[in-house]
Amino acid sequence: MRFVSGAEAAVVKDSLIIADLHLGMERQLLHRGIRIGDFTDYLIDKTLLLLRETRCKKLIILGDVKENVVAMEGEVHHYFDSIFPHAEITVCKGNHDGNLERISGIKTISPGGFVLHGIGMFHGHAWPAPELLQCKTILMGHNHPQLTFFEGGKKEPHPVWLFCPPLKTNIRKKYSHFHAGAQLALMPSFNPLLGNDIEQIGGLGPVFRNRIFSWDKASVYSLGGIRLGTVREIART
């Protein structure tokens, strides 16, 4: 597995991995009086560019393809119709992905996730399947991690990766078998409109609520691959 420098994406063999598109989010913002125009075309162009650059023939989305939990809005169909000619699509369902399996042409996987070439993958709102804990690296979305910097006298949020070490005593309470060196890699949101400041939240989903992996001791990396410290170290500065 490798991470795509400068992008909220990873590559495993011939598969491009992204998470948290929240297609149709502009509709929700419009209801609040915020106009950003059609953001779906931007996400389509961004996806196609990464597919070309990485030469991947498969696209895996780790959940929350859409914003509306139940409805299947036009933005979702537009996105998939644009990607279908270029890549096979697999979606590991997130908490926003109700009825997504009704779209023909995509493969959907339950929220517990799956293993691809030794890498565990799931969205993060549900418990990972037991086989994921036997992987050294587990990819997860759902958290939209960002770190806020002061630039030019104002706050600017930037997407970041988090690499969370295991808390083995707590893992044993849930899983009888697991990789001793397991590491949880939190993916930044592919949609740049989304983000949770890592200093403000303590991790979303059952793996953090039950302290299966450590949030405070997680190493934080920029999209360019620069290590910025642990969450705890950053919070102290």
N, C-alpha and C positions, 0 to 999 in steps of 0.2 A: 504494500500500500504506500502511496505517496500523496502528499498534500499539494494542491495547486497553488503556487506562490501568487499572492495578491488576490486570491479568490476564495469564496466561501464554499470550497469544494475539495473532494479527494478523489483519487483514482485507484481502483483495484482491478488489475489486469486490463480488460477492455471495457470497464464500467466506470462511468462518471457518477459520483455520489454527491447529492445535494439534499437539503432539508428545509422545510418551512417556507414555502412559497406564498401561502395565504392569498391565492388568487381571488380577485373580487374585493380585496380590501378597500379599494378606492370607493366602492359603493357604500361601505360602512362609514368611511370618512365623510362622504358627501352628505350623509344623513346628519352629520354633526356640523355641516357648513364648511367643510374643508375640501377644496377642489384641487386635485392633483392630475386630472386628466386620465387617460387610459394608460395604466401602469403595466398592463399585461404584455404589451408589445415590447416593453423594455426587458421584462423577464424572459420573454421568448428569445430576443436577440442575445441576451446574456448567456442563455443556455446553449444556443446554437454556436456562439463563438467559442465557448469552452469545449463543446463536442469537437469542433474543428481543430482547435489548438491541441487537444489531448489525443485526437484520433480515436476516440471511444465510439463504439457502436451500440453501447447500451447505456441507458440512463436509469439510475436508481434514486428514488425520492424517499427520504426517511420521514414521511408523514407531514401532515398539515399542508396538503396540496392546495386546499381551498380555505377561504375565510368563513363562509357560511357553513355551519355544522351540518345542516340537513339539505338545503337546496343545492341544485346543480346549476349554477349560473353560467351565462354565456362565456365568461372569461375562461372557465375551466375547459370547455370544449375547444375554444379558440387556441389555447395553449397546447393541448394534446394534438389537435389537428396539425399544428405547425411543427411539432416535434416528431410525429409518427414517421414521416418520410426519411428521417435521419437516424433514428435510434429505436431499439426495443425499449419499452418502458415498464419498469416494475415499481410499485408503490407499497411500502410498508406503512400500513394505515396509522394515522395519528388521530387525536381526539376531535379534529375538525373534519374528518373524512367520511362522514356518513353517506351511504349510498354510492360511494365511488366505484364499487365493483360493478355497477350497472353500465359503466362506460366500456364498450367493446374495444378490444385491442390492447388493453393494459393488463398486466398481471398484478393482482393485489395479494398482499401477505398480511396475516393477522398482526395485531400490535405487539405480540410477544417477540416478533422479529425472526431472523434467520442468520445462517452462517454462510459467507461467501469467501472461498479461498482462504479459510482460516480466520477471517475477520467477522466478528459478531456485529449485527446491525439491527437497530430498532428505533422507534420514535422517542419513547421515554415517558409517556403518560401512564403506561402500564408496566407491570413487572416483565423483565426480559425472560425469555424461555431459558430453561436450565442449560441447554447446550451453548448458549452465548457466554455463560460464565466460565466455560472451559477454554475460551479463546484468550490469547494474550492481549489483544486489542479489541475493544468494543466501541463502535460508533453510535452516537446518540444525538438527537436533535432536541426540540421541545423547549429549550431554555433560552435561546436567542442571546448568547452572551455578548456583552459589549463592555468596553472600558472607556470612561470619560477622561479626556485630556483638556487642559486649558490651552487654547491656541488663539493668539491675537486678542486676548482679553475676554474670550468667551469659551463656554464649554462645548466641546465637540466629541460626540460619541463615536467610537470605532469598534467594529466587530473584531472579536478575538476567539481563539481556540482555548479550551481548557482541557488539561490532561490530569485526570483525577485518580489518585492512588486508592487501592482497596483498603477497606477496614475489615480485616479477616474475621475477627470475632463475630461481627454482625453478619457477615456473609454466611457463616456456618449456621446461623439460626434459620436461614431461608434455603440455602443450597448445600446439599451433601457433598457435591464435587465442584471444584472451581480451580482455575489456573492461579497458582500462588503469586504470579507476577502480573495478574490482570490489570489493565489500565483502561479507564473509561475516557474516551475522547469526545468532548462536547463540541458539536458543530455550530458555527455561527449561522444565523438565519440567512438564507439566500436572498430573501426580500430585505433590502436595506432600510425599509420603513419600520422594521421591527427591531426591538432590542431591549434587553434587561441589563441594567448596570450590575456587574458582578459584585460590587461593593454594597449593593442595596438588597439583593436577594440571596438566599442561602441554598439555592438549587431547587428545581421543580421536579416532581415525579417521585414515585415510591423508593427509588434507589437512594435518593437524598433524604426523604422524610424518615426513612428507616436506617440512615447512615450506613449504607452498604459501601458507598464510596465517599471519600472526603472532599468537601467543597473548599474548606479553608487551606488545605495543603495542596490544592490543585495548582499545577504550573500553568501560567498564562503566556500565550504566544500571540504575536501579531500575525496578520495575514502574510506578512513577508518572512515569517519564520524566526523572528527575534524573540528570545525569552525575556519576559518583562518582570519575572518574579512569581511568587505564589500569591494567591488571593489574600492570604493573611499579611504577607509582606507589603503588598500594595496598599492594603487598608491602613497600614500603620504610617504610611508616608504622607 
